[in-house]
Each structure stands twice: as C-alpha cells, then as structure tokens.
C-alpha cells in the first residue's frame, strides 16, 4: 500500500468493522469528509481535467483505493449472499460521494459505459420496441469525476428477445471489480497480499465528446486492423463485449480465467 492510499484504507477497514446497527454516515463518513479536506480538494481538481492522457501511478492507486471504499458502500443496495454491507441509505451514500467531488450521471438510455446490469427481464416474443435494451430500475447511481467514469450505475433492464442472455448478463464474472453480493468478481488485485493488492491501477473510462473511451490505459486497441490473437480463444467481438460490459452478456464461453485488463477501445457514444 502506498501512503497516498492510507486515508481510504483506514476508512475501508472501519466500514468493515462497523456493526449492523451503526449509522456509518453519522459515525464515519461525515467525520471523514471533515477531516480529509485534502482528499476532497484533490478529487475536485482531478474532476476538472478534461482529457484522458496518462496519469501518475500514485493518482491511479489513490483512485483504486477510493473505488474499494465505494464497493463496500454499494453492498447495501444489492441483493445476494454474504455481508449486507454497512448500514447506509442511498441519500447518505450520494451525499458522501458528491461531497467528495463526484457528479451523478443521470443517463436515461442504457449504455454499458454508464450501467452495470443487475437484473434482466426479457420479452419472450418478438415484438416491436423503441430500443433493444431499456432501463427498468436504477438501484444506485453512476458517478463521474469530470469526463471519467468512476462508478457505474446498478440497473435492472428489459430487453428484446435475444438482445441479452439474461442468465449470462446477470451472473457471469464481473471484471474490474473486487466485491459484489450478486455475482462473481475478478480484479487485477486478486491473489496479492493484504497490502500489495492496494497497489492496483484504476480502470479509466472517459466521455470524449461524442465518443466513449473504454480502459484508456489498455495496451491493445480492439479496433486495430491487426489485433493480436487472443490468448483465451475470444473473437474481437467477444473481447469488445467483455471490455465494454466488464462481463459477458451474451457470450457463452468460460469466463473464469480471462485477462481483459490490457484491452481498450474507443466507440461512438450511440453504439450499443
């Protein structure tokens, strides 16, 4: 763990030690905001940037540490097994995250850039629809830091027949994630020690005008004409599906030993 991550690690540990009856917004989060003004200022400065150029490794580690706190704070808004997370309401969650400098992105059209699928209702017959995938419910909001996606919204969707494979879209391994109650996760930090796992870089997705950049720091451009062959027997389309959704939503291939963390792509914002 790097010293710049210490405030977030301390908050992460405190949240994990909290009792089920403890109002963590009152006992932990408000006080943390008050005593860590430098973190608020840094995040607000980071959010003012309007480009997707490489960032300092310490900044990436710092964002990753905050993302680990965020994943704990999202647990109360999920169904599934395991720890239900700290006692926290959605308004208090939003107050804490916006207090840090995040902005809520209220996107009404489904996009894998903005939305993480938690539930799917599929029409069983071919019927006319305005869109193949539509939002049905938002369980927690998407958060931006300027042009960068910090945390996608958790959403239930309805879809046209065949647009998604519902069981795959809701239960396949979610990559770039460490903790969810409702599905398996895979993260570059997996397998590292309790301290070294924190020196993991944060995935940066950016809105760039009319385009969306997925995983800005990825080495392999999936739109390149001479894309290297996948080590995991995935086609280019399957790699794009995995990269943009962070999981499979249609592909039926095994997903328990994949490494999509080096891929990137830039797509038109209207692309689905």
N, C-alpha and C positions, 0 to 999 in steps of 0.2 A: 504494500500500500504506500502511495506517495503522500507526503504531508498535506498537499493541497486537498486530498480527499478526506482528511480526518474529520471535519465537521459533519460530513454526510455519513461516514461510518459510525460515528458516535450516535447520530440520530437513528440510523438503521438499527443499531443494537438496542437502543432504548425502546424503539417501537416493538421489536421482537420480545422484549421483556415486559411489555405492558400487560396489565390484567384485563380480562374481558369487560369489566365494568368501568374501566378508566376512560374518561373523555380525553383522548390524546390531543385533540385540538386545544383544549384548555391547559393541559398539563405539560405538553411537549411542543406542539407546533407553533403556537403563538409566541412562546418564550424563545424558541429557536429563531424565529424571524427577527425578534427584537435584539437578540444578542449576536446575530451574524449579518449585520448590515453590509459587510464587505462582500458576502456572497450574493446578496440581492443586487448590489451595485455591479458586480462582475457579470451576473446573468443578464441584467438590463443592458449593459454595454455590449455583451455578446449578441443579444437580440437585435441590436441596432445595426448589425452588419448586414449588408445586402448582397453578399457574394458567397460562393461555395468553394473558395480556394482552400487548400490545406490549412489546418490549424495546428497549433503547438500540441505536442503529445500530452503535456500536462493539462491543457484545456480539454482534450478528449477524455482523459482519465477522470477529470472533475465532472464532466457531463455524465460519464458512465456511473460514477458514484451516486449522483442525483437520481439517475434512472433506476438504480437499485432501491433507493428510498421510495420512489414513485411506484414501483411494482408492489411493494408492501402495502402502500396506501390504497392501491386499487383492489386488493383482495376482498374487502367488504362488499364490493359491488358485483362480485362474481358468484355463480353457483358452482357446485362441485364438492370435491372431497378436501380433507386437510384443514389446516388452520384457517379460520374465517377472517383473519386479519385483525388489526386494531379497531376499536370502537370509533367509527368516524362516519359522519354524514356526508352526502355528496356536496351540499353547500359549503361545508367546512373544508372539504378536500379542495374545492375550487378556490376558496378564499386563500388557502395556503399556497397553492401553485401560482395563482395570479399575483399573490403578494411577493413571490419570488421574481416575477417578471414574465411569466408565461402568458400567452394570449390564447383564449378559447377560440377554436376554429369551428364555426357552425356551418359545415358543408352538408347541404340537403341532398345532394346526389352522391350515390355510392361511388367510392374510389378506394382501391387498396392502399393508396398513398395515405389517405386520411382515416381509414376504417379497418378495424380488426373484427372479423366475423366471430360471433359467439353463438349464434343460433340461425338456422335456415329453415324457412318454410317454402317448399317447392310446389308449384302448381302441377297437379298430376295429369293435366290435359294440355294440349297445345291450344292456347288462347291468346288473342291479341293483347299486347301490353305496350305501354309507352316506353318502358325500359326493361331490359332483361333482368336487372338486379335493382331492387329498390329498398330503401331503408324502412324498417318497420318499427324499430325502437332503438334508442340510444341509452346505454347503461352507464357510460361515463364519457366525458367529452374528449375531443382531440385538443392537444396543447401544442402551440408553436412557440419558438423563440425566433422572432423575426421571420425570415424565409425558411427556417429549418424546422422540420417536424421533430418535436420532442417526444410526444406520446400519442399514439393513435387512439381514436375513439373505439369503445367496445360497442358493437351494434348487432342487433338481430335484423336479418334481411328476408325479404320474399323474392323469389326468382322464378323466371320462366322455366319450364321443363327443360332440363339438360344444360342450363346455364352454369350450374354448380353441381357437384356431387355432395349432397348435404352431409353425409357422414364424414367424408374426407375433409370438407371445408371446416367442420367443427371439431374434429378430433385428431387430425394429422399433427405432426410435430411442429410447434411454432418456434421458428429460429429467431435469433437475436433476442431471446427472452430467457430469463432465469426462473421466473416464478409466476405460475398461473394455477388456479384451482380447477379449471375445467378441461385442461388438456396437457399433453406432454410438451416440454420445452427443451430447447437446445441453445446453448450460448457459447461463444468463444472462451468464456471463463471456466467452463466445465472441466473438471479434472485437476484444476490448480488448487493450491493450498489456501487456507483461510485468509491469508494476507495477500499472496501473489495474485489471486483471482481478481483483485480490485484493479490491477494494472491492465485492464482491458479497455480497448478503444471503443468509443461510442459510434454507432452507425449514424451517419448523417445523410438524411434525405432533404432535398431543398425544392421549393417552388421557385422556378426561374422564369418569370413572365408567363407565357403560355405553355411552358414545359415543366415536367417533373423529373428531377434527378434522383434516382434511387441508388443509395450506397455510394456517395460521392468518392470515397476513398478506395473503392474496389479497383483491382488491377486489370480485370478482364472486362472489356466493353462488349456486352452481349449483342450489340448492333453491328459489330465489326464484321466485314465480309469474310475474313479468315480467322474466325473464332477457334481457339484451340479446342480439341475434342474433350468432352467432359470425362473426368475420371470415374464418374458414377453412372455411366450409361444413360445420360439425360440428353434429350434433344435441346436445341436452342430455345424452342417454345416452352419446354418444361422448365428450363433454367430461368426463363423470364417469369413464368408463373410463380416459381419458388421465391425469386428475388422480390417481386413486386408485392406479393401477398404475405411474404415471410413464412409461408407454408404452402402445401399443395391444397388446391381447392377442387381440382378435377383429376389430376394425375394419380394413377393407382399404383405407381411403383413404390418400393420400400423407401422410407424416409428416415430411418433410424441411424444412418451412418453417412450423412451428407455434410458437405462443407461448402456452403454457398457464399461464404463471407468475403470472397475475393471478386465477386461479380458486381457489375454496375450497369446501369442503362439510363438513357435519357429518352423520355416519351412525351408526346403531345398530351396536354392536360385532359383532353377529351377522350383519350384512349382508355379502354377498359380491359 
